[in-house]
């Protein structure tokens, strides 16, 4: 079993994805048939250039005055605040154990929210003068609920993807952040079309077959609280206690903890390299359902990175059944015999490191069986 499992990671790349670290790059949008046949049905990512060059957003959103004036009459937006930009991620609790930390969410006028983002970008990350990292990452179809005044600047959906997938997107989300906001490894049960408007997004990607390399564990849920008076954060465990299954691997290691982390997670660091992809303005990344992804970003000259993503429902078909079977295997590599199995016995077969723990907290319409995160279970979809 051990040899077969580790051979699987290599064979998937050899037979379908390629042996390098680059994904397919299309110079122009595919036809619906090409997209369905070559990428969706194969659960294979691709980067598509010249995909959104017709969007007014690519020029108008580079101007802060345009954004603030367009949204001046809109309701407040949801700003996610953390001390280090690591929202919805594993962070050390005061007792030195790890917890799954959710951000403090505050309602602010868009002008104030944008100011927080750009002042964070222009500050020294090691300075005591700026302890707050702001990120507009609400999800929950936030582009329609909080930013509808900008809707005419982008397509309501991606036409060739909509035709191929047979439905309109379930959610469209707007993301505005800076270089200090990092998204930890997770996966979504959605077909994701991710379009960058300004700045750049840097993705690390791993296929669903690499599930055991992510060292998914149950971590106690916690939440940041922020005091405007003191400018300080506190991190408190949720009550009643709740546990969230989450990927344990941080792919970017500091020199002081590199050796220890690599020895803790040899399946990741000694296995096949993740695919890498940088998405630039005018490009769309097709991120297939259940692919693990880690995201960093580089800002534009104005100090922010802006993106729109479209979540389409995935098909709960035979690929989903295969993935659940893979998850059910209690696998321990010969290379780390002292570590517990990577599959969590307490984890529901429809959840780990997914979009509801990451912020999309509504039930999935595809099967109606996914609970809200606030329900107190270990589910995180």
N, C-alpha and C positions, 0 to 999 in steps of 0.2 A: 504493500500500500504506500509506504513512504517513497519508494523509488518511483512508482507510478504517479503519485501526486506531484512530485517535483518535476517529473518529465512533462506533466501536463502544462506547466507554466511555459516551458520552452516550445512545446509542440503548437500551442495556440499561436505563438508568434511566428513560427516557421510556416504554418499552414494558412494563416489568415492575416496576421497583422504586420509581418515583416520582422527581421532580426535587429533593426536599428532602434533608434529612439524617436524617430520622426513619424508623424501620422501623414496620411494622404493630404495633398494640398491641391485643391481645384482652383483654376484661374477664374472661373465664373460659376454662377449657380448651376447645379445639375437640373436635369429634367426630373419631374416627379418619379418617373419609372426608374431612372438611373439612381436616384437617391434611395428609393425603396429597395431596389435590387442589390446595389453594391454596398450600402451602408446600414440602413435600418434593419434589413433582414439578417445581415451578418453581425449586427451589434458592433459596428466598427466606426470609430470616430473619423472625422475629416475636417479640414480647415478650408473655408470657401472665401475667396477674395472677390472683390467687386460685387459684393452681395447687397450692400446698403448705401451705395454711393449716391443714390437718388433721394436719400432721406434729407430733409431740411435740417435735421438735428446735427448732422456732421459739421455744419458751418455755424448755425445759430447757437448751439449749446456751448461753444467755446467762449461765449461772452457771458460773464456773470450777470451783467445788467439785463440781458434778455431773459435769463432764467428767473431772476428775482422779480422782474416786472410781470412776467407771465404767471407766476405763482403768488403774486402779492395778494390776490383776493381769495386764494384757496385756503382751506383749513390748515391747521398746523400739520407738520410732518413728523413721523416717528424717527427719532435719532437714537441710535444704539451707541452707548458710551461704555468704554472700558479703560483701564489704566495703561494697557500695553497694546491694544489692537487685536487681542486674542479672544474675541467673543465666540461663544459656542465652540469651546475648545477645552482641552485638558490644561488645568493650571494647578500649581501647588496650593494646598490649603495650609493654614498656619501650623498644623501638626505634621507638615511635610509629606502628607499623602496627597494623591492627585484627586481632583474632582472635575466634574463637567460643569463649567461655568457659563451661564447665560448673561448677556449684557444688561445694564440698566437702560431702560427705554424711557425717553422723555419726549414730550410733545413740544415742538418749537416752531415758530414761523420759519419758512424756508430760508429766508435771508440770514437768520441767526445760525441755523444749522450749517449752511454753506460756509459761514465765517468760521465756525468751529473746525470744520474740515480743513480749510486752507491755512488757518493759523497753526494747526497741528503739523501740517506738512512743512511749514516754514520754520518750525522750532527744532531744537536739538532733542533727539529722542532720549538722551541721557540727562537732559536738563530738568531741574526741579520747577522751571517756569511753566512747563506744559505737561501736566500729568494725565490729561484726558485725551483719548483718541475717539473721534466721532466718525460714525459710518452710517450712511443711509442705506439700509439693507433689510427693510421691513418684510419683503416678500408678501405672501397672502394676496397676490394680485394688486400690489400697491401702486402700480403704474396707473391703474384705473381708479383706485380709491383715493389716492393722495396726490397724484400728479396728472390728473385728467386734462388740465389746461395745456399740457404739452403733447397730448395724444396725436394731434395733427402733424407733428414733426417726425413721426415714425409710422411704419406700417402696423396695422392692427394685428397682423399675423404674417407668417412667412408663406407666401402662396404655394411654392413648390413643395414645401414641407407639409402644409395643410392638406394638399391633394394626396400626397404620398401616404400620410398617416390617417387620412379619412376623418379628420375632425379639426375643429378650431382649438387653439391652445386653451388649457384650463386656467392658466395664470400668466400674466405678464408683469415682470418686476423691474424696477429701476434700482440701480446700484450707484452710489456716489461715495468715493472714499479717497484715501491717499496711500502712500507707500507703507504706512505703519499698520494698515489693516490686512490681516492674513486669515485665510480660510483653511482650517485644518482638514486633513483627509476625511472624506465622507462620501456617501453615494446617495443618489436620488432614484426613486421609482418613477421617473419621468424621462421622456425624450426631450433633451434640452438643446435649444437653439440659442446660442449665446453671442450677442452682437456688441462689439465695443464701439462707442461713439467718440471717446476722447481718452488719451493716455493709452496704456497697454495692460493686458492681463497675461500673467504667466502661469500656465497650467502644468502640473505633473499628473499623469494619467496611468491608471492600472486597470486591466480588464477584470471582470467579475471572477474569473477563474483564479485570480490571485488572492482570493478572500482570506486564506489562512496566513498570508504574509502580513496582514494588517494588524494581527494580534488584538483582536476585538475583545474588550473586557467590560465588565459592568462597573461604572464609576458613580459615586454619589452625586446627585444633582445639587448645584448651588447657583446663587444669583448675586450679581454685583448690585450694590446700592450706592448712590452718589449723593454727596452733600454739597449743594451749591455754596453754602456758607463757608465750609472749610476747604472745599475743593478736593476732598479725599474720598476714596472708595472703601467700602467694607464688603467682604465676601462672606455670605451666610449660607449654610446648608439649608435645603428646603425641608419644611416640616409639614406633614409627615415625611419621613425619609423616602426618597425615590432614587432608583438607579437607572442610568442610561448606558446602553452598550455603545462603545465608541472606539475608533481606531487609536491604538496606543503609539503609533509611529510618528515621530517628527522627522521629516526627511532632511531638514537643514540643521546641522549640528554645530554647536560652538566647539572650538578646540578643546576646551576644558572638560567637556562631557562626551566627546566623540567616542572614545574607546569604550566607555561604560555603556552607552546607548547601542553601539554596534554589537556588543556582546549580548545585550538583552534581546535584540531583535534581529538575529542572524538571517532569518528567512527573507526579510526585506533587504538588508544591506548586502547580503551575499548572493541574492538571487538576481534575476533579470532586471535591468535598469528600467525605471518608469519611462513612458513616452513623455516627450516634452513639446509644448506648443505655446507660442506667444501670439495672442490675438491683438490686432491693431485696428484702428478706425477703418470702417468700411468692410471689415471681415466678420464672418460668422463661424463659430466653432459648433459643429454638431457633436454633442456629448451624449452618447447612448445611455439608455437607462442602465442602472446598476454598476456603472463604471466608477471606480474610486477616483477622486480628484482632489488635489491640493492647489490653492490659488494664492498667488501674490500679485502685486500690481505696481506699475510705475506711473506717476502722474504726468499730466501735460504741463505746459508752461504756466498755467494758472494754479497748479498745485492740487489738481483732482483728477481722478479716473472715473469715467462715466460709462455705464454699460446698461443694456436692456437684455433680459433673457425671457424666452418663451418656453413655458412648460407644457408639453403635450402629454396626455395620458399614454402610458406604456401598455402594451398588450400583455396580459397575464397568460402567456401561452407556454409552449413546451420549454422555451429558454428559461422561463421563470421556474418551472418545475425542476429543470436540471440544476439551476443555481441553488434551490432549496435543498436538493439532494446533496450537493457539494458541501453546503453549510452543515448538514447533519453529520458529516464525517468528523469524528473526534480525532484530530490529526496532531501528532507530535513528531517533529523532525528529529532525526538522529543527531542533528547539529546542535540542538538545544534540549537535551533530555531532561534537564531539571525544571523546565518551564511547564506550566499547565497547558492543556489543550487550548487552541485558539478559538474554538467554537464555544460559545457561552450556552450552558444548559438552561439558563434562565431566560434566554432571549427568544421572543416569538419568532417563528419562521418568516414572518413578513417584515422584520425590522432589524436593522442595525446600521448606525451611522447615516441615517437617512434624513430627508428634508424636513420632517416635522420637528425632530430634535434641533435641526439647524435653523428652524424658524417658520416653516410652512405648516401651521398647526391645525388646518382643517382636515376633515376626513377625505380620503381618496375616493373620488366618485367611481373609480373603475370597479371596485369590488365592495365598497360600503362596509368593510370589516375593520378598518383601521381606527383606533381610538385616538382621542385628543391627548396630547402630551400631558395636559394637566390632570389626567385621570388617575395618576398615581401608580401606574404600572411601569414595567420596564420597556414598554413600547416607545419608539421614538420616531415613527413615521408620521 
